[in-house]
Amino acid sequence: MELFCIETEYEPIALYDSVIIDDDRTLTNLIFTEEHYLITGSYFKCLQTELNTNNRSELASWMLEFIT
């Protein structure tokens, strides 16, 4: 596989930080923050009204064909 000039074969690894991992507030804050970025169930009814289940299924099939 040919790499672009910005790519490397090095895979970064996160270091263990006991100050963050051992603090219960970390998970609490992550869960609280996640709630602000969740997509509501009515997303396809309000914002994407032209899409229906058949369109989404067809798009998913096309995407799978495209990447394989």
HELIX and SHEET records of a PDB file:
HELIX    1   1 SER A   18  ILE A   21  1                                   4    
HELIX    2   2 ASP A   24  GLU A   35  1                                  12    
HELIX    3   3 TYR A   43  CYS A   46  1                                   4    
HELIX    4   4 THR A   53  ILE A   67  1                                  15    
END                                                                             
